[in-house]
Amino acid sequence: MTSEPPRYRVQPTELGPLLVCGSAAGLRLVSLGEAAIPDFARRFTPVPRDETCPHLRAWGEQIAEYLRGQRHRLDVPLDLIGTPFQRQVWHYLRTIGYGQVRSYRQIAEALGRPTAARAVGQACGANPVCLAVPCHRAIRSDGSLGGFRWGVEMKRKLLEMEGAYPLVDRVTDE
């Protein structure tokens, strides 16, 4: 952790406003779409806006490039606070490749907790850095999308952009 206080910036993207919040230690929050500002306000006490911070600008641009289809992997440092299980799920989600999906059950099994599919879904819901930790790549075992903090329609758009939607033959056992 760093003693530097977090800051945030907002930039437009094809899918709506993108809000990135963090410090030199890494990203703490990424929020997307019309819910970006309200999501931020719920999660953080007043944090200064800083449109010139080089870290936030670079990380935001990487995410914007991803949303434009110009980048398939984000290389951004993370400064996340979560339970050990949440952090384990978030780490695993970062290993799911672009255009791939896994079911909550598959993720739980991969983590050695085969009965924890619901807990995996809750960890996905608690993920503060959408896209940097691609929780949109976690779906239900029946192939349906499941939930997403920024809405199922946004999840569908992200998976379509990656070529993973429709989900036919996309849930793999790798």
C-alpha positions in Angstrom: 0.0 0.0 0.0 1.1 3.5 -0.6 0.6 6.6 1.5 -0.3 8.6 -1.6 -4.0 9.3 -1.5 -6.1 7.9 -4.4 -7.3 10.2 -7.2 -9.7 9.6 -10.0 -10.4 10.7 -13.6 -13.3 10.2 -16.0 -13.0 9.8 -19.8 -15.5 9.1 -22.5 -15.6 5.7 -24.2 -17.8 3.9 -26.8 -19.6 2.2 -23.9 -20.1 5.3 -21.8 -18.0 7.1 -19.1 -15.0 5.3 -17.8 -13.9 6.2 -14.3 -10.4 5.1 -13.1 -9.3 5.6 -9.5 -6.0 4.8 -7.9 -2.6 5.9 -6.7 0.9 5.2 -7.8 0.5 1.8 -6.2 -2.2 0.8 -8.7 -5.8 0.9 -9.7 -8.4 0.7 -6.9 -11.6 1.1 -8.9 -12.6 1.0 -12.5 -16.2 1.7 -13.3 -17.9 1.8 -16.7 -21.1 3.2 -18.2 -23.7 5.5 -16.8 -23.4 3.9 -13.4 -19.7 4.9 -13.2 -20.0 8.0 -11.1 -22.8 6.7 -8.7 -20.7 3.5 -8.3 -17.7 5.5 -7.4 -19.7 7.7 -4.9 -21.0 4.6 -3.1 -17.5 3.0 -2.8 -15.3 6.0 -1.9 -15.3 8.9 0.4 -14.5 12.2 -1.3 -11.5 11.6 -3.5 -10.0 14.4 -5.6 -10.5 14.4 -9.3 -7.3 14.6 -11.3 -7.4 14.7 -15.1 -3.7 15.2 -15.4 -2.3 12.3 -13.2 0.0 10.4 -15.6 -0.8 7.0 -14.0 -4.5 7.4 -14.3 -4.2 8.8 -17.8 -2.1 5.8 -19.0 -4.3 3.2 -17.3 -7.5 4.8 -18.6 -6.0 4.9 -22.1 -5.1 1.2 -21.9 -8.7 0.4 -20.9 -10.1 2.7 -23.7 -7.9 0.8 -26.2 -9.3 -2.5 -25.0 -12.8 -1.1 -25.4 -11.9 -0.1 -29.0 -10.6 -3.6 -29.7 -7.0 -2.4 -30.0 -5.7 -4.3 -27.0 -6.5 -7.8 -25.7 -4.6 -7.6 -22.4 -4.4 -4.9 -19.8 -1.0 -4.4 -18.1 -1.9 -2.3 -15.1 -0.9 -2.5 -11.5 -3.7 -3.2 -9.0 -4.0 -1.9 -5.5 -6.9 -4.1 -4.3 -8.4 -4.6 -1.0 -10.4 -7.9 -0.5 -10.6 -11.1 1.5 -8.1 -13.8 0.7 -10.7 -15.7 -1.2 -11.8 -12.7 -3.3 -8.2 -11.9 -4.1 -7.7 -15.6 -5.2 -10.8 -15.4 -7.5 -9.6 -12.0 -8.9 -6.2 -13.5 -9.6 -7.7 -16.5 -11.4 -10.0 -14.2 -13.5 -6.9 -12.5 -14.8 -5.8 -15.8 -16.2 -8.9 -16.3 -18.4 -7.9 -15.2 -21.9 -9.5 -12.7 -24.1 -12.6 -14.3 -25.8 -12.8 -17.1 -23.3 -15.3 -17.7 -20.5 -15.4 -20.0 -17.5 -18.4 -20.9 -15.3 -18.5 -19.9 -11.7 -18.4 -23.6 -10.9 -15.3 -24.2 -13.1 -13.5 -21.3 -11.3 -14.5 -22.7 -7.9 -13.1 -26.1 -8.9 -9.9 -24.6 -10.3 -9.4 -22.9 -6.9 -9.9 -26.2 -5.1 -13.3 -25.2 -3.7 -15.7 -27.2 -5.8 -18.8 -26.2 -3.7 -18.0 -22.4 -3.8 -19.5 -21.4 -7.1 -21.9 -19.0 -5.4 -18.9 -17.5 -3.4 -17.1 -17.1 -6.7 -20.1 -15.2 -8.1 -20.0 -12.9 -5.0 -16.3 -12.3 -5.4 -17.0 -11.3 -9.0 -19.7 -8.9 -7.8 -17.2 -7.4 -5.3 -14.5 -6.9 -8.0 -13.7 -3.2 -7.9 -11.7 -3.1 -11.1 -13.9 -4.2 -14.0 -12.0 -5.1 -17.2 -8.6 -5.1 -15.3 -10.0 -8.1 -13.5 -12.3 -9.5 -16.2 -15.2 -10.7 -14.2 -17.4 -10.4 -17.3 -15.7 -13.7 -18.4 -17.4 -15.6 -15.6 -20.8 -17.1 -16.5 -23.3 -19.6 -15.2 -22.8 -23.3 -15.8 -25.9 -23.4 -18.0 -24.2 -20.9 -20.4 -26.3 -17.9 -19.4 -24.6 -14.7 -18.6 -25.4 -14.4 -14.9 -25.1 -11.0 -13.2 -22.8 -8.1 -13.6 -22.5 -4.9 -11.5 -22.8 -2.8 -14.6 -25.7 -4.7 -16.0 -26.1 -7.9 -18.0 -26.4 -5.9 -21.2 -22.9 -4.4 -20.6 -21.6 -7.9 -19.9 -23.1 -9.1 -23.2 -21.5 -6.1 -25.1 -18.1 -6.8 -23.6 -18.3 -10.5 -24.5 -19.5 -9.7 -28.0 -16.6 -7.3 -28.4 -14.2 -10.2 -27.4 -15.9 -12.6 -29.8 -17.1 -14.7 -26.9 -20.8 -14.1 -27.4 -23.0 -16.0 -28.2 -21.5 -18.4 -25.7 -21.8 -21.5 -27.8 -18.7 -23.7 -27.2 -17.0 -21.0 -25.2 -17.0 -22.5 -21.7 -13.8 -24.5 -21.7 -12.3 -26.9 -19.1 -8.8 -25.6 -19.5 
